[in-house]
């Protein structure tokens, strides 16, 4: 008997979805930082065993959109409700169920198994956790609720075992050596963006979109040229920094991470360009690979 299925991960920004995804897959698929709205795309990570294939999808955080990019991010999350065999709704000890009432109303109508994962329980106590479990049972009575701490890996194996029980019998959807549906260039842009999220403050990281212009792979070396697009000249100056120091730090840290990721030496050049208000531009969004259909 072989089982396969799509397990889609949804929830608010900054509740630890990406960290959880990486733990479940056993690979570093999604970038995970302390900042909200880290994930912009729907990212698939595939866990293969001899008798099972679990296709996990990490989605952007559910939020009320203020510009076209956030509209697309919300569409990615809502699309995850359409094709799931199992849905994981990730929350934490701070979030209240009324925050995403419209989205949760759609979750309530789903016919597939829904698992509510209450993350960051290490930051609370037993009494508060029991109250939070009751809250979520009230909002999603058909769901199973699991307390977890992704940071400390507590409860993650229990969730994974339950997912395996719930998966339908099916042949594998992808080759067994496949671990993601994204191309190599995608992970280059994600790793560069992660370093920018870590090293810059306020609005600047959210106005950034890295694009790989050249990716040439040799036997022991990958040569990469990337452009970091921003929305303002002032943001360009901040990204580059005095005498280019800030951009050099981002490039160096990204290169080191890419060498770990690909297992090869990396030659990385990064440039910065302005594309004014690209997050609200349909032209720019399509150019950067966001499907607006």
Backbone as CSV, one residue per row, in Angstrom:
resi,resn,N_x,N_y,N_z,CA_x,CA_y,CA_z,C_x,C_y,C_z
1,UNK,0.844,-1.193,0.000,0.000,0.000,0.000,0.884,1.248,0.000
2,UNK,0.621,2.158,-0.923,1.381,3.411,-1.002,0.430,4.584,-0.777
3,UNK,0.891,5.544,0.020,0.096,6.741,0.294,0.796,7.978,-0.273
4,UNK,-0.012,8.900,-0.792,0.500,10.189,-1.264,-0.567,11.240,-1.038
5,UNK,-0.128,12.484,-0.854,-1.111,13.541,-0.706,-0.480,14.898,-0.515
6,UNK,-1.335,15.917,-0.577,-0.909,17.304,-0.448,-1.323,17.821,0.929
7,UNK,-0.342,18.254,1.693,-0.570,18.786,3.033,-0.209,20.266,2.989
8,UNK,-1.218,21.117,3.071,-1.007,22.551,2.884,-1.009,23.278,4.226
9,UNK,-0.062,24.191,4.378,0.154,24.890,5.642,-0.280,26.339,5.490
10,UNK,-1.234,26.779,6.301,-1.734,28.151,6.248,-1.734,28.744,7.650
11,UNK,-1.958,30.057,7.718,-2.012,30.727,9.015,-1.532,32.154,8.914
12,UNK,-1.534,32.853,10.022,-1.094,34.239,10.070,0.410,34.356,9.837
13,UNK,0.895,35.560,9.476,2.341,35.770,9.451,2.935,35.615,10.856
14,UNK,4.176,35.208,10.895,4.965,35.212,12.130,4.477,34.239,13.199
15,UNK,3.870,33.123,12.776,3.482,32.092,13.748,4.368,30.855,13.632
16,UNK,5.400,30.914,12.773,6.354,29.812,12.680,6.054,28.787,11.616
17,UNK,5.286,29.147,10.581,4.928,28.188,9.537,6.157,27.664,8.793
18,UNK,7.062,28.573,8.454,8.227,28.167,7.665,9.153,27.249,8.448
19,UNK,9.358,27.549,9.733,10.174,26.665,10.580,9.547,25.285,10.661
20,UNK,8.234,25.245,10.834,7.518,23.966,10.890,7.664,23.195,9.588
21,UNK,7.501,23.882,8.468,7.629,23.240,7.153,9.004,22.579,7.014
22,UNK,10.051,23.306,7.368,11.396,22.754,7.251,11.588,21.524,8.132
23,UNK,11.000,21.533,9.324,11.085,20.377,10.220,10.350,19.178,9.638
24,UNK,9.173,19.401,9.087,8.361,18.307,8.553,9.025,17.670,7.330
25,UNK,9.618,18.502,6.477,10.243,17.996,5.252,11.628,17.416,5.533
26,UNK,12.295,17.974,6.558,13.663,17.538,6.832,14.680,18.226,5.962
27,UNK,14.269,19.281,5.261,15.170,20.073,4.425,14.864,21.548,4.670
28,UNK,15.843,22.408,4.381,15.623,23.847,4.541,15.009,24.387,3.250
29,UNK,13.674,24.318,3.182,12.952,24.719,1.974,12.518,26.180,2.060
30,UNK,11.889,26.553,3.172,11.342,27.894,3.343,12.278,28.755,4.169
31,UNK,12.402,30.037,3.784,13.196,30.933,4.608,12.404,31.244,5.864
32,UNK,13.095,31.297,6.975,12.442,31.501,8.276,13.199,32.578,9.043
33,UNK,12.560,33.718,9.259,13.165,34.788,10.040,12.184,35.194,11.132
34,UNK,12.642,36.104,11.984,11.790,36.585,13.067,10.791,37.617,12.570
35,UNK,10.856,38.010,11.303,9.980,39.054,10.791,8.757,38.446,10.113
36,UNK,7.631,39.171,10.189,6.396,38.712,9.561,6.495,38.832,8.044
37,UNK,5.587,38.130,7.350,5.474,38.181,5.885,6.763,37.735,5.199
38,UNK,7.446,36.758,5.799,8.668,36.248,5.194,8.378,35.518,3.892
39,UNK,7.354,34.659,3.897,7.021,33.864,2.721,6.132,34.661,1.776
40,UNK,6.534,34.744,0.506,5.739,35.463,-0.502,5.090,34.528,-1.511
41,UNK,5.646,33.352,-1.665,5.155,32.395,-2.655,4.597,31.167,-1.944
42,UNK,3.950,30.317,-2.691,3.572,28.999,-2.193,4.716,28.051,-2.538
43,UNK,5.344,27.495,-1.518,6.567,26.720,-1.697,6.316,25.266,-1.304
44,UNK,6.638,24.347,-2.208,6.411,22.929,-1.940,7.703,22.244,-1.511
45,UNK,7.602,21.445,-0.459,8.685,20.573,-0.036,8.154,19.158,0.054
46,UNK,8.871,18.196,-0.500,8.346,16.838,-0.661,9.132,15.868,0.206
47,UNK,8.412,15.153,1.056,9.002,14.121,1.916,8.699,12.758,1.311
48,UNK,9.754,12.018,0.985,9.605,10.704,0.359,10.073,9.590,1.284
49,UNK,9.267,8.530,1.375,9.676,7.283,2.011,9.321,6.166,1.022
50,UNK,9.766,4.933,1.253,9.449,3.867,0.302,7.945,3.682,0.061
51,UNK,7.122,3.934,1.080,5.684,3.688,0.921,4.841,4.950,1.053
52,UNK,5.486,6.136,0.918,4.736,7.357,1.133,5.407,8.541,0.426
53,UNK,4.572,9.482,-0.042,5.080,10.763,-0.551,4.151,11.856,-0.029
54,UNK,4.715,12.752,0.818,3.927,13.845,1.392,4.407,15.146,0.769
55,UNK,3.494,15.846,0.100,3.817,17.104,-0.572,3.338,18.257,0.307
56,UNK,4.258,18.832,1.073,3.934,19.955,1.949,4.012,21.266,1.165
57,UNK,3.063,22.166,1.410,3.106,23.500,0.817,3.073,24.541,1.918
58,UNK,4.101,25.380,1.960,4.099,26.535,2.853,3.539,27.716,2.076
59,UNK,2.626,28.474,2.688,1.974,29.591,2.010,2.271,30.892,2.743
60,UNK,2.101,32.035,2.057,2.264,33.317,2.750,1.255,33.450,3.887
61,UNK,1.590,34.287,4.850,0.687,34.520,5.970,-0.611,35.181,5.530
62,UNK,-1.697,34.806,6.172,-3.010,35.376,5.859,-3.075,36.793,6.429
63,UNK,-3.386,37.766,5.569,-3.476,39.157,6.006,-4.433,39.930,5.112
64,UNK,-4.828,41.102,5.557,-5.657,41.984,4.735,-4.720,42.752,3.806
65,UNK,-4.873,42.569,2.477,-3.894,43.141,1.541,-4.006,44.652,1.405
66,UNK,-2.834,45.309,1.326,-2.758,46.751,1.122,-2.216,47.125,-0.251
67,UNK,-1.651,46.165,-0.982,-1.152,46.428,-2.326,-1.141,45.108,-3.088
68,UNK,-0.818,45.166,-4.376,-0.984,44.004,-5.254,-0.180,42.789,-4.788
69,UNK,1.026,43.013,-4.289,1.833,41.888,-3.823,1.112,41.143,-2.705
70,UNK,0.546,41.868,-1.755,-0.171,41.207,-0.660,-1.458,40.545,-1.151
71,UNK,-2.085,41.117,-2.175,-3.255,40.454,-2.780,-2.854,39.094,-3.329
72,UNK,-1.692,39.047,-3.998,-1.216,37.782,-4.554,-0.855,36.803,-3.444
73,UNK,-0.257,37.298,-2.374,0.095,36.439,-1.242,-1.155,35.805,-0.641
74,UNK,-2.232,36.596,-0.516,-3.480,36.054,0.017,-4.072,35.010,-0.930
75,UNK,-3.946,35.246,-2.240,-4.434,34.252,-3.210,-3.698,32.928,-3.074
76,UNK,-2.392,32.983,-2.820,-1.624,31.753,-2.611,-2.181,30.978,-1.411
77,UNK,-2.507,31.705,-0.334,-3.038,31.043,0.864,-4.414,30.450,0.597
78,UNK,-5.255,31.203,-0.102,-6.612,30.707,-0.378,-6.589,29.529,-1.347
79,UNK,-5.609,29.517,-2.271,-5.506,28.385,-3.205,-5.178,27.098,-2.469
80,UNK,-4.520,27.231,-1.317,-4.155,26.046,-0.531,-5.378,25.355,0.057
81,UNK,-6.511,26.037,0.103,-7.739,25.432,0.605,-8.415,24.572,-0.455
82,UNK,-8.008,24.746,-1.713,-8.698,24.077,-2.808,-8.172,22.674,-3.087
83,UNK,-6.882,22.437,-2.863,-6.283,21.175,-3.322,-5.630,20.373,-2.203
84,UNK,-6.025,20.644,-0.956,-5.394,19.948,0.176,-6.049,18.593,0.420
85,UNK,-5.223,17.606,0.752,-5.728,16.351,1.314,-5.791,16.441,2.835
86,UNK,-4.882,17.241,3.392,-4.879,17.569,4.819,-4.476,19.035,4.927
87,UNK,-5.172,19.806,5.767,-4.844,21.216,5.954,-4.277,21.417,7.358
88,UNK,-3.130,22.096,7.431,-2.563,22.486,8.713,-2.774,23.990,8.896
89,UNK,-3.560,24.365,9.903,-3.710,25.786,10.231,-2.819,26.054,11.430
90,UNK,-1.773,26.863,11.213,-0.797,27.133,12.264,-1.150,28.445,12.953
91,UNK,-1.229,28.408,14.270,-1.484,29.581,15.074,-0.471,29.587,16.214
92,UNK,-0.632,30.481,17.173,0.261,30.468,18.329,-0.505,30.894,19.576
93,UNK,0.198,31.086,20.662,-0.449,31.387,21.939,-0.942,32.826,22.026
94,UNK,-0.539,33.666,21.082,-0.940,35.082,21.099,-2.159,35.339,20.221
95,UNK,-2.201,34.701,19.052,-3.268,34.954,18.087,-4.637,34.539,18.641
96,UNK,-5.642,35.350,18.357,-7.017,35.004,18.703,-7.752,34.557,17.446
97,UNK,-8.683,33.618,17.570,-9.352,33.068,16.382,-10.127,34.088,15.560
98,UNK,-10.491,35.242,16.143,-11.277,36.217,15.392,-10.429,37.064,14.440
99,UNK,-9.113,36.887,14.458,-8.234,37.724,13.637,-8.462,37.501,12.148
100,UNK,-8.720,36.260,11.757,-8.923,35.918,10.340,-10.297,35.281,10.140
101,UNK,-11.334,35.964,10.605,-12.680,35.381,10.598,-13.119,34.952,9.196
102,UNK,-12.866,35.786,8.185,-13.288,35.456,6.812,-12.574,34.209,6.302
103,UNK,-11.276,34.143,6.539,-10.495,32.999,6.077,-10.915,31.729,6.816
104,UNK,-11.121,31.848,8.122,-11.503,30.680,8.921,-12.893,30.170,8.547
105,UNK,-13.733,31.068,8.071,-15.059,30.639,7.613,-14.928,29.673,6.437
106,UNK,-13.946,29.933,5.574,-13.682,29.028,4.445,-13.094,27.710,4.939
107,UNK,-12.260,27.787,5.959,-11.678,26.564,6.527,-12.778,25.694,7.144
108,UNK,-13.756,26.333,7.777,-14.860,25.601,8.410,-15.618,24.742,7.400
109,UNK,-15.656,25.178,6.144,-16.442,24.489,5.118,-15.676,23.364,4.433
110,UNK,-14.424,23.175,4.803,-13.619,22.160,4.132,-14.042,20.756,4.542
111,UNK,-13.957,19.844,3.598,-14.352,18.445,3.826,-13.159,17.564,4.187
112,UNK,-11.944,18.083,4.015,-10.744,17.287,4.304,-10.354,17.484,5.764
113,UNK,-9.507,16.612,6.316,-9.066,16.780,7.709,-8.323,18.102,7.919
114,UNK,-8.648,18.773,9.008,-7.993,20.026,9.384,-7.304,19.824,10.734
115,UNK,-6.013,20.138,10.784,-5.261,20.080,12.032,-4.868,21.495,12.427
116,UNK,-5.298,21.938,13.602,-4.888,23.234,14.134,-3.658,23.015,15.006
117,UNK,-2.569,23.670,14.658,-1.321,23.524,15.401,-1.071,24.808,16.187
118,UNK,-1.119,24.714,17.501,-0.852,25.877,18.356,0.638,25.891,18.666
119,UNK,1.359,26.774,17.993,2.814,26.838,18.120,3.227,27.739,19.285
120,UNK,4.500,27.658,19.643,5.128,28.503,20.670,4.534,28.274,22.057
121,UNK,4.158,27.018,22.341,3.579,26.749,23.668,4.629,26.856,24.768
122,UNK,5.915,26.859,24.378,6.986,27.024,25.372,6.977,28.415,25.998
123,UNK,6.225,29.357,25.387,6.148,30.716,25.911,4.934,30.917,26.813
124,UNK,4.253,29.823,27.172,3.022,29.963,27.942,2.986,28.933,29.066
125,UNK,1.786,28.778,29.665,1.617,27.789,30.738,0.441,26.876,30.415
126,UNK,0.263,25.849,31.228,-0.734,24.823,30.955,-2.150,25.379,30.969
127,UNK,-2.431,26.283,31.895,-3.779,26.847,32.001,-4.143,27.668,30.767
128,UNK,-3.215,28.515,30.328,-3.466,29.331,29.133,-3.593,28.454,27.893
129,UNK,-2.791,27.389,27.824,-2.871,26.477,26.689,-4.226,25.780,26.635
130,UNK,-4.721,25.313,27.783,-6.026,24.648,27.814,-7.124,25.594,27.341
131,UNK,-7.016,26.848,27.722,-8.006,27.842,27.285,-7.921,28.075,25.784
132,UNK,-6.694,28.119,25.277,-6.499,28.344,23.841,-7.013,27.152,23.032
133,UNK,-6.803,25.942,23.512,-7.322,24.743,22.830,-8.846,24.799,22.762
134,UNK,-9.479,25.192,23.868,-10.951,25.308,23.892,-11.430,26.360,22.889
135,UNK,-10.703,27.479,22.789,-11.067,28.528,21.824,-11.102,27.981,20.411
136,UNK,-10.059,27.245,20.057,-9.980,26.742,18.679,-10.967,25.615,18.420
137,UNK,-11.246,24.810,19.423,-12.310,23.807,19.255,-13.651,24.486,19.007
138,UNK,-13.868,25.640,19.612,-15.114,26.367,19.404,-15.241,26.927,18.003
139,UNK,-14.127,27.383,17.432,-14.148,27.984,16.096,-14.144,26.913,15.003
140,UNK,-13.339,25.867,15.206,-13.218,24.791,14.211,-13.501,23.454,14.906
141,UNK,-14.776,23.175,15.177,-15.109,21.976,15.949,-14.728,20.670,15.266
142,UNK,-14.617,20.696,13.925,-14.263,19.465,13.205,-12.765,19.215,13.206
143,UNK,-11.964,20.189,13.644,-10.506,20.082,13.566,-9.921,19.340,14.763
144,UNK,-8.757,18.754,14.555,-7.955,18.224,15.654,-6.935,19.287,16.047
145,UNK,-6.729,19.471,17.339,-5.839,20.527,17.833,-4.587,19.896,18.442
146,UNK,-3.413,20.396,18.018,-2.141,19.864,18.494,-1.278,21.004,19.048
147,UNK,-0.923,20.987,20.323,0.052,21.945,20.852,1.454,21.554,20.399
148,UNK,2.230,22.520,19.896,3.585,22.228,19.435,4.529,23.381,19.796
149,UNK,5.813,23.100,19.723,6.846,24.142,19.742,7.819,23.800,18.622
150,UNK,7.671,24.489,17.486,8.558,24.216,16.355,10.010,24.529,16.717
151,UNK,10.215,25.582,17.498,11.566,25.972,17.891,12.269,24.848,18.636
152,UNK,11.543,24.156,19.514,12.122,23.077,20.315,11.748,21.684,19.787
153,UNK,11.114,21.640,18.609,10.735,20.386,17.946,9.743,19.560,18.768
154,UNK,9.076,20.197,19.712,8.118,19.471,20.546,6.800,19.277,19.794
155,UNK,6.327,18.041,19.742,5.030,17.744,19.149,5.028,17.595,17.644
156,UNK,6.142,17.910,16.982,6.174,17.864,15.518,6.068,16.427,15.017
157,UNK,6.730,15.489,15.672,6.644,14.078,15.261,5.230,13.536,15.428
158,UNK,4.535,13.987,16.461,3.141,13.560,16.670,2.277,14.023,15.511
159,UNK,2.482,15.280,15.101,1.734,15.826,13.953,2.053,15.045,12.687
160,UNK,3.331,14.771,12.456,3.731,14.050,11.249,3.127,12.651,11.218
161,UNK,3.101,11.968,12.343,2.493,10.632,12.395,0.997,10.691,12.100
162,UNK,0.332,11.738,12.589,-1.104,11.873,12.314,-1.347,12.154,10.836
163,UNK,-0.492,12.966,10.233,-0.609,13.231,8.796,-0.479,11.934,8.012
164,UNK,0.485,11.113,8.379,0.686,9.842,7.677,-0.548,8.949,7.767
165,UNK,-1.229,8.979,8.910,-2.454,8.197,9.077,-3.577,8.704,8.178
166,UNK,-3.608,10.029,7.965,-4.716,10.652,7.240,-4.543,10.651,5.725
167,UNK,-3.335,10.425,5.244,-3.093,10.491,3.797,-3.881,9.416,3.052
168,UNK,-4.389,9.752,1.868,-5.098,8.747,1.063,-4.135,7.790,0.371
169,UNK,-4.628,6.611,0.043,-3.840,5.681,-0.775,-3.724,6.256,-2.183
170,UNK,-2.501,6.309,-2.683,-2.273,6.898,-4.003,-0.839,6.634,-4.430
171,UNK,-0.601,6.495,-5.734,0.788,6.447,-6.193,1.441,7.820,-6.003
172,UNK,2.751,7.873,-6.093,3.477,9.136,-5.930,3.125,10.104,-7.054
173,UNK,3.036,11.387,-6.721,2.753,12.418,-7.722,4.022,12.886,-8.425
174,UNK,5.168,12.752,-7.753,6.441,13.214,-8.297,7.458,12.080,-8.218
175,UNK,8.534,12.205,-9.002,9.633,11.239,-8.887,10.115,11.191,-7.447
176,UNK,10.554,10.031,-7.010,10.915,9.852,-5.609,12.191,10.606,-5.204
177,UNK,12.967,11.076,-6.172,14.141,11.866,-5.811,13.866,13.367,-5.853
178,UNK,12.607,13.739,-6.079,12.224,15.151,-6.102,11.939,15.626,-4.682
179,UNK,12.461,16.809,-4.307,12.228,17.311,-2.959,11.574,18.681,-2.941
180,UNK,11.378,19.285,-4.134,10.646,20.537,-4.231,10.178,20.727,-5.661
181,UNK,9.226,21.649,-5.835,8.747,21.950,-7.188,9.372,23.226,-7.732
182,UNK,10.280,23.834,-6.968,10.871,25.109,-7.369,12.240,24.898,-8.024
183,UNK,12.590,25.752,-9.016,13.910,25.643,-9.651,15.002,26.233,-8.773
184,UNK,16.250,25.961,-9.139,17.393,26.420,-8.347,17.409,27.938,-8.208
185,UNK,17.057,28.657,-9.260,17.081,30.126,-9.218,16.159,30.663,-8.118
186,UNK,15.052,29.986,-7.902,14.109,30.447,-6.879,14.772,30.482,-5.510
187,UNK,15.555,29.456,-5.182,16.179,29.394,-3.863,17.310,30.405,-3.725
188,UNK,17.927,30.781,-4.841,18.911,31.862,-4.795,18.234,33.161,-4.357
189,UNK,17.106,33.488,-4.993,16.412,34.739,-4.645,15.891,34.696,-3.216
190,UNK,15.405,33.542,-2.763,14.883,33.434,-1.406,15.985,33.615,-0.366
191,UNK,17.143,33.052,-0.626,18.247,33.167,0.345,18.766,34.601,0.398
192,UNK,18.864,35.257,-0.748,19.256,36.673,-0.734,18.222,37.500,0.029
193,UNK,16.963,37.237,-0.211,15.899,37.998,0.459,15.911,37.736,1.967
194,UNK,16.211,36.504,2.363,16.297,36.188,3.784,17.375,37.033,4.463
195,UNK,18.539,37.168,3.823,19.620,37.951,4.423,19.224,39.421,4.533
196,UNK,18.496,39.918,3.555,18.020,41.307,3.611,17.018,41.480,4.752
197,UNK,16.139,40.504,4.928,15.190,40.557,6.040,15.913,40.568,7.384
198,UNK,17.015,39.874,7.479,17.748,39.779,8.736,18.543,41.047,9.049
199,UNK,19.058,41.722,8.017,20.035,42.784,8.240,19.495,44.203,8.076
200,UNK,18.256,44.353,7.596,17.719,45.698,7.416,16.421,45.855,8.213
201,UNK,16.122,47.107,8.582,14.983,47.388,9.454,13.816,47.994,8.688
202,UNK,12.683,48.050,9.404,11.487,48.790,8.985,10.969,48.284,7.646
203,UNK,10.609,49.219,6.745,9.921,48.863,5.504,10.872,48.333,4.434
204,UNK,12.151,48.649,4.522,13.085,48.355,3.424,13.056,46.893,2.977
205,UNK,13.120,45.897,3.890,13.138,44.504,3.414,11.888,44.105,2.630
206,UNK,10.761,44.733,2.934,9.511,44.356,2.266,9.374,45.005,0.891
207,UNK,10.219,45.997,0.608,10.201,46.664,-0.690,11.225,46.062,-1.644
208,UNK,11.808,44.923,-1.259,12.908,44.305,-2.006,12.415,43.078,-2.761
209,UNK,12.899,42.920,-3.984,12.645,41.697,-4.759,13.920,41.313,-5.511
210,UNK,14.633,40.269,-5.074,15.820,39.820,-5.813,15.410,39.028,-7.064
211,UNK,16.178,39.216,-8.132,15.950,38.501,-9.396,17.288,37.973,-9.896
212,UNK,17.334,36.701,-10.243,18.564,36.104,-10.783,18.639,36.392,-12.283
213,UNK,19.686,37.094,-12.678,19.883,37.436,-14.096,20.709,36.365,-14.812
214,UNK,21.695,35.805,-14.102,22.546,34.762,-14.691,22.775,33.660,-13.667
215,UNK,22.701,32.416,-14.125,22.957,31.242,-13.278,23.676,30.230,-14.150
216,UNK,24.969,30.137,-13.966,25.785,29.238,-14.789,26.468,28.221,-13.891
217,UNK,26.093,26.956,-14.050,26.608,25.903,-13.181,27.722,25.136,-13.864
218,UNK,28.865,25.069,-13.190,29.996,24.266,-13.638,30.148,23.079,-12.688
219,UNK,31.168,22.266,-12.914,31.307,21.044,-12.124,31.457,21.338,-10.632
220,UNK,32.273,22.328,-10.288,32.527,22.614,-8.881,32.165,24.045,-8.484
221,UNK,31.567,24.792,-9.394,31.314,26.208,-9.156,30.014,26.639,-9.820
222,UNK,29.265,27.511,-9.153,28.087,28.134,-9.767,28.315,29.638,-9.787
223,UNK,28.203,30.236,-10.975,28.350,31.690,-11.127,26.952,32.316,-11.211
224,UNK,26.696,33.264,-10.319,25.366,33.861,-10.215,25.474,35.380,-10.242
225,UNK,24.620,36.009,-11.055,24.432,37.458,-11.003,22.985,37.730,-10.623
226,UNK,22.786,38.555,-9.624,21.440,38.855,-9.146,21.237,40.359,-9.034
227,UNK,20.019,40.800,-9.347,19.637,42.196,-9.177,18.648,42.277,-8.022
228,UNK,18.903,43.184,-7.091,17.989,43.430,-5.977,17.179,44.679,-6.321
229,UNK,15.900,44.500,-6.616,15.043,45.633,-6.965,14.448,46.248,-5.699
230,UNK,14.402,47.569,-5.667,13.753,48.310,-4.595,12.789,49.319,-5.222
231,UNK,12.016,50.005,-4.380,10.994,50.928,-4.894,11.447,52.392,-4.915
232,UNK,12.521,52.736,-4.189,12.924,54.131,-4.038,14.453,54.253,-4.136
233,UNK,14.918,55.414,-4.594,16.356,55.688,-4.604,16.923,55.653,-3.190
234,UNK,16.127,56.135,-2.219,16.600,56.133,-0.835,16.814,54.705,-0.338
235,UNK,15.933,53.779,-0.766,16.086,52.375,-0.374,17.320,51.762,-1.021
236,UNK,17.605,52.177,-2.249,18.806,51.693,-2.933,20.049,52.071,-2.135
237,UNK,20.088,53.315,-1.645,21.223,53.763,-0.853,21.372,52.980,0.434
238,UNK,20.225,52.648,1.057,20.267,51.887,2.312,20.776,50.471,2.062
239,UNK,20.291,49.833,1.006,20.717,48.456,0.696,22.220,48.415,0.409
240,UNK,22.727,49.393,-0.354,24.151,49.400,-0.698,24.991,49.773,0.519
241,UNK,24.534,50.792,1.270,25.273,51.219,2.453,26.490,52.064,2.127
242,UNK,27.107,52.618,3.157,28.276,53.477,2.980,29.427,52.681,2.372
243,UNK,29.902,53.158,1.218,31.004,52.504,0.488,30.703,51.036,0.165
244,UNK,29.419,50.724,0.047,29.008,49.372,-0.364,29.115,48.307,0.707
245,UNK,29.344,48.732,1.953,29.581,47.757,3.028,28.360,46.882,3.288
246,UNK,27.157,47.486,3.309,25.940,46.724,3.626,25.653,45.670,2.568
247,UNK,25.763,46.060,1.301,25.511,45.111,0.211,26.554,43.991,0.219
248,UNK,27.794,44.333,0.535,28.840,43.311,0.598,28.532,42.289,1.686
249,UNK,28.029,42.760,2.843,27.694,41.822,3.920,26.572,40.875,3.494
250,UNK,25.526,41.425,2.864,24.425,40.585,2.395,24.919,39.571,1.372
251,UNK,25.740,40.029,0.432,26.257,39.136,-0.614,27.116,38.026,-0.018
252,UNK,27.942,38.377,0.958,28.821,37.379,1.589,28.015,36.334,2.345
253,UNK,27.040,36.796,3.146,26.215,35.857,3.908,25.368,34.991,2.979
254,UNK,24.828,35.583,1.919,24.041,34.808,0.951,24.919,33.778,0.255
255,UNK,26.140,34.171,-0.107,27.055,33.233,-0.772,27.350,32.030,0.115
256,UNK,27.620,32.291,1.394,27.901,31.186,2.318,26.711,30.241,2.437
257,UNK,25.526,30.811,2.537,24.322,29.982,2.640,24.092,29.194,1.361
258,UNK,24.327,29.820,0.212,24.149,29.145,-1.070,25.154,28.007,-1.239
259,UNK,26.357,28.191,-0.728,27.348,27.110,-0.812,26.911,25.909,0.021
260,UNK,26.309,26.175,1.174,25.764,25.064,1.974,24.591,24.410,1.248
261,UNK,23.758,25.234,0.632,22.541,24.737,-0.016,22.861,23.868,-1.236
262,UNK,23.770,24.338,-2.086,24.071,23.632,-3.336,25.249,22.657,-3.213
263,UNK,26.041,22.781,-2.136,27.200,21.908,-1.989,28.291,22.193,-2.992
264,UNK,28.375,23.430,-3.467,29.402,23.844,-4.419,29.893,25.242,-4.052
265,UNK,31.053,25.603,-4.593,31.505,26.981,-4.458,30.587,27.903,-5.255
266,UNK,30.380,29.093,-4.735,29.488,30.053,-5.373,30.242,31.348,-5.648
267,UNK,30.128,31.861,-6.875,30.582,33.204,-7.194,29.328,34.047,-7.384
268,UNK,29.077,34.980,-6.467,27.828,35.749,-6.450,28.109,37.234,-6.597
269,UNK,27.479,37.853,-7.588,27.511,39.298,-7.742,26.089,39.836,-7.574
270,UNK,25.938,40.856,-6.746,24.627,41.468,-6.526,24.665,42.941,-6.911
271,UNK,23.642,43.380,-7.611,23.471,44.771,-7.994,22.125,45.257,-7.462
272,UNK,21.955,46.558,-7.347,20.705,47.121,-6.842,20.121,48.081,-7.881
273,UNK,18.831,47.912,-8.202,18.140,48.794,-9.147,16.804,49.236,-8.564
274,UNK,16.299,50.352,-9.057,15.015,50.883,-8.612,13.942,50.573,-9.651
275,UNK,12.838,49.993,-9.209,11.627,49.842,-10.034,10.502,50.450,-9.206
276,UNK,10.187,51.686,-9.487,9.328,52.500,-8.623,7.985,51.826,-8.349
277,UNK,7.659,51.698,-7.049,6.360,51.162,-6.587,6.034,49.801,-7.210
278,UNK,7.048,48.934,-7.336,6.818,47.664,-8.027,5.764,46.796,-7.341
279,UNK,5.601,46.917,-6.012,4.629,46.076,-5.299,3.186,46.379,-5.685
280,UNK,2.961,47.552,-6.297,1.608,47.928,-6.731,1.483,47.907,-8.249
281,UNK,2.492,47.395,-8.935,2.526,47.404,-10.396,2.268,46.008,-10.951
282,UNK,1.211,45.883,-11.739,0.906,44.579,-12.345,2.024,44.148,-13.288
283,UNK,2.586,45.099,-14.026,3.689,44.784,-14.942,4.873,44.202,-14.177
284,UNK,5.266,44.895,-13.104,6.422,44.435,-12.339,6.154,43.097,-11.666
285,UNK,4.944,42.931,-11.158,4.607,41.672,-10.475,4.752,40.496,-11.438
286,UNK,4.266,40.663,-12.658,4.386,39.584,-13.651,5.854,39.362,-14.023
287,UNK,6.601,40.447,-14.143,8.020,40.343,-14.482,8.774,39.572,-13.396
288,UNK,8.367,39.722,-12.145,9.044,39.069,-11.037,8.485,37.682,-10.739
289,UNK,7.563,37.199,-11.582,7.135,35.814,-11.470,5.926,35.558,-10.599
290,UNK,5.172,36.628,-10.292,3.920,36.440,-9.534,2.781,36.284,-10.525
291,UNK,2.070,35.169,-10.413,0.964,34.867,-11.321,-0.271,35.612,-10.837
292,UNK,-0.740,36.586,-11.617,-1.875,37.407,-11.185,-3.203,36.910,-11.741
293,UNK,-3.217,35.733,-12.351,-4.486,35.215,-12.889,-5.403,34.731,-11.776
